[in-house]
Amino acid sequence: MSRIGNNPINIPSKVEVSLLDGSVVVKGPKGSLDLMIPDCLNLEQNDSVLRVLTKDQSKKTKALSGTIRALLANNVKGVSDGFFYELEVIGVGYRAQTKGKILNLALGFSHPVDFPIPEGIEITTPSQTEIIVKGIDKQLVGQVAANIRAFRKPEPYKGKGIRYKNEQIVKKEAKKA
């Protein structure tokens, strides 16, 4: 079995895990998530510990055990604490604001960019240059943050664009005549 797949998942007291045939439902204070479990894996729950067990020792099964264990751990953390990404908007005249279920971005284009906020995601803009993406599904939160960043990636000369907070941009030297 993989090293990650062997690790137990500790379930906090406020999180409830239900093992149904072929799937796992994780419920917590922030919501609920479900995950399909492949036939080659079993789950074992003792008190507040969840373990992923393999039915055979094939290479694919060992790899899947680590992946499923990581996804389950992310689901448990998501429904109890949640995930978030902080983005910075850098550039003269660049700004962001939320209007209902739409994130409005002014990024130096001839038109403003309207990004519809997906279901299960909460986007806040504490200031015009900050965007915070929150949610319980780690994959969805990361994908939404990447989609917002893709509207105007940081350019290497002045560093203008949308970047993750604390992201280091390697700047290039300007052309010489």
ABEGO torsion letter per residue (X at the ends): XBAAAABBBBBBAABBBBBBBGBBBBBBAAEBBBBBBBAABBBBBBEABBBBBBABABAAAAAAAAAAAAAAAAAAAAAAAEBBBBBBBBEBGBBBBBBEABBBBBAGBABBBBBBBBBGBBBBBABAABBBBBEABAAAAAAAAAAAAAABBBBAAAGBEBBBBGBBBBBBBBBBX
